[in-house]
Amino acid sequence: MSILETKQLHKTFNGVPVVNGVSLSIESGKITSLIGPNGSGKSTTINLITGMIPFDGGAVVIEKGTILSRIQPNQIASYGITRTFQNVEVFEQMTALDNILLVLTERNVFSSLFEKHTQYHLDIAERVMKRLDIWEKRNDMVENLSYGQRKLLEIARVIAMGERTDGETKVLFFDEPYAGLFPEMVKLVTTILKELRDEGKAIILVEHNMDLIRELSDYVYVLDAGKHLKEGSVDNVLSDQQVIEAYLGN
């Protein structure tokens, strides 16, 4: 049963349709990949679903039939949804640990720096950061971390949000999480995504590396020029002639 669906999402920029009638069905305990050539509308679709950009038409349907014709970014956590970004979104003037504590406590940046945190939140932060192999960087300012470490920190923030007491994170969007990672980091993130799937989370993955898509995907949607092109199992989709032509040209 689907935990999240989109119904005929539409978005136009300056009269040009960038997402044109995209319908998705996302299930718990599966990694659903969204692929397509550059400019096909993958990241824009995620931005529409997570409220970063308002859609012009269509709807997002949340578990238990909640139909949303509009969604705000500050609403998504209450629906059990969280995400990473194509460009890393972390607070560079804070320590790595404070970045995690910030999402655990839902405080603003100022109060997070000066209010005392509970041992409960510190224990969660330690567990999540160790899982991503960045605990030893906890006291480093984020601006001093490598790009790959910042990516791992952003993923840690997403996982930490699921540990909060105000509700379980059920749907996680990962927008090109492997970009800029060293091979050992790629292996670590791959393990994390598989573990999250095994924990029953619904994972939506945008990724260009087809080897990773083959390894991870339970189901694949292909977009081309903002439209739904194909969907199905990874082997069937990647061997489809239309998909090959969309990537490589006729």
C-alpha positions as CSV (number, residue, x, y, z in Angstrom):
1,M,0.0,0.0,0.0
2,S,1.3,3.4,-0.9
3,I,2.4,5.8,1.9
4,L,2.7,8.7,-0.5
5,E,1.3,9.5,-3.9
6,T,1.4,12.3,-6.4
7,K,-1.5,12.9,-8.7
8,Q,-0.8,14.7,-12.0
9,L,1.6,17.2,-10.6
10,H,2.2,20.2,-12.8
11,K,4.6,23.1,-12.6
12,T,5.4,25.8,-15.2
13,F,8.3,28.3,-15.1
14,N,7.9,31.4,-17.4
15,G,5.4,29.5,-19.5
16,V,7.6,26.4,-19.9
17,P,6.3,23.2,-18.3
18,V,9.0,21.6,-16.1
19,V,6.8,19.0,-14.4
20,N,4.0,17.9,-16.6
21,G,1.5,15.5,-15.1
22,V,3.8,13.4,-12.9
23,S,2.1,10.7,-10.9
24,L,4.1,8.6,-8.4
25,S,3.2,5.9,-5.9
26,I,5.7,5.4,-3.0
27,E,5.6,2.3,-0.7
28,S,7.1,1.7,2.7
29,G,10.1,-0.6,3.0
30,K,11.2,0.1,-0.6
31,I,13.7,2.3,-2.4
32,T,12.0,4.1,-5.2
33,S,14.3,5.8,-7.6
34,L,13.6,8.8,-9.8
35,I,15.9,8.9,-12.8
36,G,16.2,10.7,-16.1
37,P,18.5,12.9,-18.1
38,N,19.6,16.3,-16.8
39,G,16.7,18.8,-16.8
40,S,14.1,16.0,-16.8
41,G,12.4,17.4,-13.7
42,K,13.6,15.0,-11.0
43,S,14.7,17.6,-8.3
44,T,11.8,19.9,-9.2
45,T,9.4,17.0,-8.5
46,I,10.9,16.5,-5.1
47,N,10.7,20.2,-4.4
48,L,7.0,20.2,-5.3
49,I,6.3,17.2,-3.0
50,T,8.2,18.7,-0.1
51,G,6.7,22.2,-0.4
52,M,9.9,24.0,-1.5
53,I,8.1,25.1,-4.7
54,P,4.3,25.5,-5.0
55,F,2.8,23.3,-7.7
56,D,0.4,24.7,-10.2
57,G,-1.9,21.7,-10.5
58,G,-2.4,18.2,-9.1
59,A,-2.2,16.9,-5.6
60,V,0.0,15.1,-3.0
61,V,-1.8,12.3,-1.2
62,I,-0.4,11.3,2.2
63,E,-1.0,8.0,4.0
64,K,-4.6,7.5,5.2
65,G,-5.9,9.6,2.3
66,T,-4.9,13.1,3.3
67,I,-5.1,15.1,0.0
68,L,-2.9,18.2,-0.2
69,S,-3.4,20.7,-3.1
70,R,-0.8,22.9,-1.4
71,I,2.0,22.0,1.0
72,Q,4.4,24.2,3.0
73,P,8.0,23.3,3.8
74,N,7.3,23.6,7.6
75,Q,4.5,21.0,7.2
76,I,6.4,18.1,5.8
77,A,7.9,16.9,9.2
78,S,4.4,16.7,10.6
79,Y,3.5,14.3,7.8
80,G,6.5,12.1,8.5
81,I,8.5,13.4,5.5
82,T,12.1,14.7,5.5
83,R,14.8,15.2,2.8
84,T,18.3,16.0,1.8
85,F,19.1,18.6,-0.9
86,Q,21.1,18.5,-4.1
87,N,23.2,21.3,-2.6
88,V,24.2,20.6,1.0
89,E,21.9,22.4,3.5
90,V,23.7,22.7,6.8
91,F,24.6,25.6,9.2
92,E,28.3,26.3,8.5
93,Q,28.8,28.6,11.5
94,M,27.8,25.9,13.9
95,T,29.5,22.7,15.0
96,A,28.5,19.4,13.5
97,L,27.0,18.3,16.8
98,D,24.9,21.5,17.1
99,N,23.6,20.9,13.6
100,I,22.2,17.5,14.8
101,L,20.8,18.9,18.1
102,L,19.1,21.7,16.2
103,V,16.8,19.3,14.3
104,L,16.3,17.1,17.4
105,T,15.0,19.9,19.5
106,E,13.3,22.0,16.8
107,R,14.8,25.1,18.4
108,N,16.0,28.1,16.4
109,V,19.7,28.6,15.8
110,F,20.1,31.1,18.7
111,S,18.4,29.1,21.4
112,S,20.2,25.9,20.2
113,L,23.6,27.6,20.9
114,F,22.8,28.8,24.4
115,E,20.3,26.4,25.9
116,K,21.4,23.2,27.6
117,H,20.5,20.0,25.8
118,T,19.2,16.9,27.5
119,Q,21.2,13.7,27.7
120,Y,18.4,12.1,25.7
121,H,19.1,14.3,22.8
122,L,22.9,14.0,23.2
123,D,22.6,10.2,23.1
124,I,20.6,10.3,19.9
125,A,23.0,12.7,18.3
126,E,25.9,10.4,19.3
127,R,24.2,7.3,17.9
128,V,23.3,8.9,14.6
129,M,26.7,10.6,14.1
130,K,28.5,7.3,14.8
131,R,26.3,5.6,12.3
132,L,27.5,8.0,9.7
133,D,31.1,7.8,10.9
134,I,31.3,11.6,11.8
135,W,31.2,11.5,15.6
136,E,34.9,12.4,15.8
137,K,34.0,15.6,13.9
138,R,31.3,16.6,16.4
139,N,33.1,19.6,17.7
140,D,34.4,20.8,14.4
141,M,32.8,23.9,12.8
142,V,30.9,22.7,9.7
143,E,32.7,25.3,7.5
144,N,35.9,23.3,8.3
145,L,34.5,19.9,7.1
146,S,35.1,18.5,3.7
147,Y,32.3,18.5,1.2
148,G,31.8,14.7,1.7
149,Q,31.6,15.1,5.5
150,R,29.0,17.8,5.1
151,K,27.0,15.5,2.9
152,L,27.2,12.8,5.6
153,L,26.2,15.4,8.2
154,E,23.1,16.3,6.2
155,I,22.1,12.7,5.9
156,A,22.7,12.4,9.7
157,R,20.3,15.3,10.2
158,V,17.6,13.6,8.2
159,I,18.0,10.4,10.2
160,A,18.0,12.3,13.4
161,M,14.6,13.9,12.6
162,G,13.2,10.4,12.6
163,E,14.3,10.0,16.2
164,R,12.3,12.9,17.6
165,T,9.5,12.2,20.0
166,D,6.9,14.3,18.1
167,G,6.4,11.8,15.3
168,E,8.1,9.1,13.2
169,T,9.7,9.9,9.9
170,K,8.3,7.5,7.4
171,V,9.3,9.0,4.0
172,L,12.8,10.1,3.2
173,F,13.9,11.9,0.0
174,F,17.5,11.7,-1.0
175,D,18.4,14.1,-3.8
176,E,21.8,13.0,-5.2
177,P,23.2,11.9,-1.9
178,Y,26.3,10.4,-3.5
179,A,27.6,13.5,-5.3
180,G,31.1,14.4,-4.3
181,L,31.6,11.4,-2.0
182,F,34.8,9.2,-1.8
183,P,34.3,5.5,-2.5
184,E,34.3,4.6,1.2
185,M,31.6,7.2,1.8
186,V,29.6,5.8,-1.1
187,K,29.7,2.3,0.6
188,L,28.6,3.8,3.9
189,V,25.7,5.7,2.4
190,T,24.6,2.6,0.5
191,T,24.6,0.6,3.7
192,I,22.6,3.3,5.4
193,L,19.9,3.5,2.7
194,K,19.5,-0.3,2.7
195,E,19.2,-0.3,6.5
196,L,16.5,2.5,6.4
197,R,14.6,0.4,3.8
198,D,14.8,-2.7,6.0
199,E,13.5,-0.6,8.9
200,G,10.4,0.0,6.9
201,K,11.1,3.5,5.6
202,A,10.0,4.7,2.2
203,I,13.1,5.9,0.4
204,I,12.9,8.1,-2.7
205,L,16.3,8.4,-4.4
206,V,17.4,10.7,-7.2
207,E,20.8,9.5,-8.5
208,H,22.7,9.5,-11.8
209,N,25.0,6.6,-11.1
210,M,23.3,3.6,-12.8
211,D,25.3,1.0,-10.9
212,L,23.9,2.4,-7.7
213,I,20.4,2.6,-9.2
214,R,20.7,-1.1,-10.1
215,E,22.0,-2.1,-6.7
216,L,19.5,-0.1,-4.6
217,S,16.2,0.3,-6.5
218,D,13.1,-1.8,-5.8
219,Y,11.1,0.4,-8.3
220,V,12.1,3.0,-10.8
221,Y,10.3,6.0,-12.4
222,V,11.9,7.6,-15.4
223,L,11.2,11.3,-16.2
224,D,12.0,13.0,-19.5
225,A,11.4,16.7,-20.2
226,G,9.2,16.8,-17.1
227,K,6.9,13.9,-18.2
228,H,6.5,10.4,-17.0
229,L,8.3,8.2,-19.5
230,K,8.5,4.7,-17.9
231,E,8.2,2.9,-14.6
232,G,8.8,-0.6,-13.3
233,S,11.6,-2.9,-12.1
234,V,15.1,-1.6,-12.5
235,D,16.1,-4.2,-15.1
236,N,13.0,-3.7,-17.2
237,V,13.3,0.1,-17.1
238,L,17.1,0.3,-17.8
239,S,16.8,-2.1,-20.8
240,D,13.9,-0.2,-22.3
241,Q,14.7,1.4,-25.7
242,Q,12.9,4.6,-24.9
243,V,14.8,5.1,-21.7
244,I,18.1,4.4,-23.5
245,E,17.3,6.9,-26.2
246,A,16.3,9.5,-23.6
247,Y,19.7,9.2,-22.0
248,L,21.9,8.7,-25.0
249,G,19.9,10.2,-27.9
250,N,18.3,8.5,-30.8
